[in-house]
């Protein structure tokens, strides 16, 4: 068996400029999908995959993330006095164990590769996972748990989560070249960052989840800064792939890019609809709102939010069909 994945790195040093003014004084990773911060969603995914050590690569004005993963004695005392046992249980479940969370700084915004490199001393010489908090993946089991399964099946190596995107969008992402498929995973024969459509080896894009061997740190050190002075992790992975195996997993789940406003809104809708305590009431409210704004036909069919709205429409049609059948039965 390969060495287990017990450490995960969370790059959380970004400025979140696309969400100003909301992120002027609050880290974008603390924006909530329903009632849970983005960073908590990805931490839960990591812990669900067996991760025990959480490494956060932070920047200036990110202290609230550290506070979120610490005890809040005044709040807990107040909840206890008021008999709020459910809320207390939620806080306890979200809290890492003593010594399980580590924090380091990326003093300058030099790209994802540099952010991962900043965690090298905390990771040590062990394989580790990387989860981008912007990318929220709704899947059961979690995306990282699916990746760990492939990692064990393949006997180790490096594993990247991928998903399909329309060909016209490949120039926005890192793209992989697949070969030797086994069920939903494959060997990666090549990678390229933001290729032109005509030069892309596939339409399978990297989705913000990685399992990497510690040798990646050596390769990151060799990478020359690219556009904007940033160090790209894809360049380091290409170098590492010359002497280590890389595998891709076309995971089962839906990705919401919460670094984008539409993706963030879509995530809130999708996760709210799944909640037993919110789903039905929220669906009814959404149907009323959409009806007042021209109905479903006014939405762009290829948008991320439209995928969620299709689910609402399907539920509405099922409800209407049931009511018609009920009326016929009564008649």
C-alpha positions in Angstrom: 0.0 0.0 0.0 1.2 3.5 -0.7 1.8 6.0 2.1 -1.6 7.3 3.3 -2.8 10.9 2.6 -3.0 12.4 6.0 -2.1 16.1 5.2 -4.1 18.6 3.1 -3.0 22.1 2.0 -5.5 24.9 1.6 -4.2 28.0 -0.3 -6.2 30.8 1.2 -4.0 33.9 0.6 -6.0 35.4 -2.3 -7.4 38.9 -2.1 -10.9 38.0 -3.4 -11.1 41.2 -5.5 -14.0 39.8 -7.6 -16.2 39.9 -4.5 -15.5 43.5 -3.4 -16.8 45.2 -1.3 -17.9 42.0 0.6 -14.2 40.9 0.8 -12.8 44.3 1.9 -12.6 43.2 5.5 -13.5 39.6 5.3 -11.6 36.8 3.5 -13.4 35.4 0.5 -13.0 31.9 2.0 -15.4 33.0 4.8 -18.2 33.7 2.4 -20.9 31.3 3.1 -22.7 28.7 1.0 -26.0 28.6 2.9 -24.7 28.8 6.5 -21.2 27.3 6.1 -18.1 29.1 5.0 -16.4 28.0 1.8 -13.3 27.0 3.7 -15.4 24.8 6.0 -16.9 22.9 3.0 -13.4 21.9 1.7 -12.1 21.1 5.1 -15.1 18.8 5.7 -14.3 17.1 2.3 -10.7 16.6 3.4 -11.6 15.2 6.8 -14.1 12.9 5.1 -11.2 11.4 3.1 -9.1 10.6 6.1 -7.0 13.8 6.3 -5.8 14.6 9.9 -3.4 17.5 9.4 -4.9 20.7 7.9 -2.3 23.2 6.5 -3.6 26.7 5.7 -1.4 29.0 3.5 -2.7 32.4 4.5 -2.0 36.1 3.8 -2.5 39.4 5.4 -6.0 40.1 7.0 -6.8 36.4 7.1 -6.7 35.9 10.9 -10.5 35.3 11.0 -9.8 31.9 9.2 -7.6 30.9 12.1 -10.2 32.1 14.6 -12.9 30.0 12.8 -10.9 26.9 13.5 -10.4 27.7 17.2 -12.7 27.5 20.2 -15.0 30.5 20.9 -15.4 30.3 24.7 -17.8 33.2 25.0 -20.1 32.0 22.2 -20.1 28.4 23.5 -20.8 29.6 27.0 -23.8 31.6 25.8 -25.1 28.8 23.8 -24.8 26.4 26.7 -26.7 28.8 29.0 -29.5 29.1 26.5 -29.7 25.3 26.0 -28.7 25.5 22.3 -27.4 22.0 22.2 -27.8 21.5 18.4 -25.7 24.7 17.7 -23.1 23.5 20.2 -22.8 20.1 18.5 -22.3 21.8 15.1 -19.5 23.9 16.4 -17.8 20.9 18.0 -18.1 18.8 14.8 -16.5 21.6 12.7 -13.6 22.1 15.1 -10.3 20.3 14.3 -8.5 18.4 17.1 -5.7 20.1 19.1 -2.7 20.4 16.9 -4.4 19.3 13.7 -4.4 22.8 12.1 -1.3 24.6 11.0 -1.0 28.1 9.5 1.8 29.7 7.4 2.1 32.9 5.4 2.5 33.6 1.7 3.7 37.1 1.9 3.4 37.9 -1.8 0.7 36.8 -4.3 3.1 34.7 -6.5 0.6 32.0 -7.7 -0.7 28.7 -6.7 2.7 26.9 -7.1 4.3 29.3 -4.7 1.5 29.0 -2.2 1.9 25.2 -2.1 5.7 25.6 -1.8 5.2 27.8 1.3 3.7 24.7 3.0 6.7 22.5 2.4 8.1 22.4 6.0 4.7 21.7 7.4 4.0 18.9 4.9 7.4 17.2 5.3 8.4 14.3 3.1 5.0 12.7 2.7 2.3 12.7 0.0 -0.4 15.3 0.5 -3.6 16.7 -0.9 -4.3 20.2 -2.2 -7.8 21.6 -2.2 -8.7 25.0 -3.6 -11.4 26.6 -1.5 -12.9 28.5 -4.4 -13.9 25.2 -6.0 -16.8 23.6 -4.1 -17.6 20.1 -5.3 -20.9 18.6 -4.4 -20.4 14.9 -4.4 -21.2 11.8 -2.3 -18.6 10.5 -1.4 -16.5 13.6 -1.5 -14.2 14.3 -4.4 -11.0 13.8 -2.4 -12.3 10.5 -1.0 -12.8 9.3 -4.6 -9.3 10.4 -5.4 -7.8 8.6 -2.4 -9.5 5.4 -3.6 -7.8 5.8 -7.1 -4.5 6.6 -5.4 -4.7 3.4 -3.5 -5.8 1.4 -6.5 -2.9 2.7 -8.6 -0.3 2.1 -5.9 0.5 5.7 -5.2 1.8 8.4 -7.6 0.0 11.7 -8.2 -3.7 12.1 -8.8 -5.6 15.0 -10.3 -9.4 15.5 -10.3 -10.7 16.4 -13.8 -14.0 17.2 -15.4 -15.2 17.9 -18.9 -15.7 21.5 -20.2 -17.1 22.7 -23.5 -14.2 22.8 -26.1 -14.6 26.6 -26.5 -13.7 27.0 -22.8 -10.5 25.0 -22.6 -8.2 28.1 -23.0 -9.3 29.1 -19.4 -7.9 26.0 -17.6 -5.2 23.5 -17.2 -5.9 20.6 -19.5 -4.7 17.0 -19.4 -4.1 14.3 -22.0 -5.7 11.0 -21.0 -4.6 7.5 -21.9 -5.3 3.9 -20.7 -8.6 4.5 -19.1 -9.7 2.2 -16.2 -13.4 2.9 -15.4 -13.4 6.6 -14.6 -9.6 7.1 -14.1 -6.6 7.1 -16.5 -2.9 7.7 -16.9 -2.0 11.3 -17.8 0.4 11.5 -20.7 0.6 15.3 -20.8 -0.6 18.6 -19.3 -0.8 22.1 -20.7 -1.9 25.4 -19.0 -4.6 27.4 -20.8 -4.0 26.0 -24.3 -5.6 27.3 -27.5 -8.6 25.3 -28.5 -6.9 23.8 -31.5 -3.9 22.7 -29.4 -5.7 21.3 -26.4 -5.1 17.5 -26.0 -8.7 17.0 -24.6 -11.5 18.9 -22.9 -10.7 17.4 -19.5 -9.7 20.3 -17.2 -8.1 20.3 -13.8 -10.7 20.9 -11.1 -8.9 22.2 -8.0 -8.1 18.9 -6.3 -4.7 17.3 -6.3 -2.8 14.5 -4.5 0.9 15.2 -4.9 4.2 13.5 -3.9 6.6 15.7 -1.9 9.1 15.8 -4.8 6.8 18.5 -6.2 8.4 21.0 -3.9 11.8 20.5 -5.6 10.2 21.1 -9.0 8.3 24.2 -7.8 11.7 25.7 -6.9 12.9 25.3 -10.5 9.9 26.8 -12.1 10.4 30.2 -13.7 7.7 32.8 -13.0 5.2 33.3 -15.8 2.6 36.0 -16.5 2.3 38.4 -13.6 5.4 36.9 -11.9 3.3 33.9 -10.8 4.6 30.3 -10.3 2.2 27.9 -11.9 1.7 24.5 -10.3 1.0 23.0 -13.7 4.6 23.7 -14.8 6.0 21.9 -11.7 3.6 18.9 -12.3 4.8 18.7 -16.0 8.4 18.5 -14.7 7.5 15.9 -12.1 5.6 13.8 -14.6 8.9 13.0 -16.4 9.8 10.6 -13.6 6.6 10.0 -11.6 3.2 8.7 -12.6 0.3 11.1 -12.8 -3.3 9.8 -12.9 -6.6 11.6 -13.6 -9.9 11.0 -12.0 -13.1 12.0 -13.8 -15.0 12.3 -10.5 -18.6 11.9 -9.8 -20.0 15.2 -8.7 -20.7 18.8 -9.6 -18.2 21.7 -9.3 -19.2 25.2 -8.4 -16.6 27.9 -9.0 -17.2 30.1 -6.1 -14.5 32.5 -7.2 -17.1 33.6 -9.7 -20.3 35.3 -8.7 -22.6 33.0 -10.8 -20.9 29.9 -9.5 -21.2 31.2 -6.0 -24.9 31.9 -6.4 -25.4 28.5 -8.0 -23.7 26.7 -5.1 -26.0 28.4 -2.6 -29.0 27.4 -4.6 -27.9 23.8 -5.1 -26.8 23.2 -1.5 -29.9 24.9 -0.1 -32.2 22.6 -2.2 -30.5 19.5 -0.7 -31.2 20.6 2.9 -34.0 18.7 4.5 -34.8 21.8 6.7 -34.7 24.3 3.8 -35.2 22.5 0.5 -39.0 22.5 0.0 -39.6 26.0 1.3 -36.6 27.4 -0.7 -37.8 25.7 -3.9 -41.2 27.3 -3.5 -39.6 30.7 -3.0 -37.3 30.3 -6.0 -40.2 29.3 -8.2 -42.1 32.4 -7.3 -39.1 34.7 -7.9 -38.3 33.1 -11.3 -42.0 33.4 -12.3 -41.9 37.1 -11.5 -38.8 37.6 -13.7 -40.1 36.0 -16.9 -40.0 32.3 -16.0 -37.4 29.7 -16.8 -37.2 30.5 -20.5 -35.6 33.8 -19.8 -32.4 32.1 -18.3 -29.4 31.2 -20.5 -29.4 27.5 -20.9 -25.6 27.1 -20.8 -25.1 29.0 -17.5 -23.9 27.3 -14.3 -27.0 28.6 -12.5 -29.3 27.3 -15.2 -28.3 23.7 -14.3 -29.6 24.2 -10.8 -32.7 26.0 -12.1 -33.5 23.0 -14.4 -33.7 20.9 -11.2 -36.2 23.4 -9.7 -38.2 23.3 -12.9 -38.2 19.5 -12.9 -39.5 19.4 -9.3 -42.2 21.9 -10.3 -43.3 19.8 -13.2 -43.4 16.7 -11.0 -45.5 18.5 -8.4 -47.9 19.8 -11.1 -48.3 16.3 -12.6 -49.0 14.9 -9.2 -51.7 17.5 -8.6 -53.3 16.8 -12.0 -53.4 13.1 -11.3 -54.8 13.8 -7.9 -57.6 15.9 -9.4 -58.4 13.1 -11.9 -58.6 10.6 -9.1 -61.0 12.8 -7.2 -63.1 13.4 -10.3 
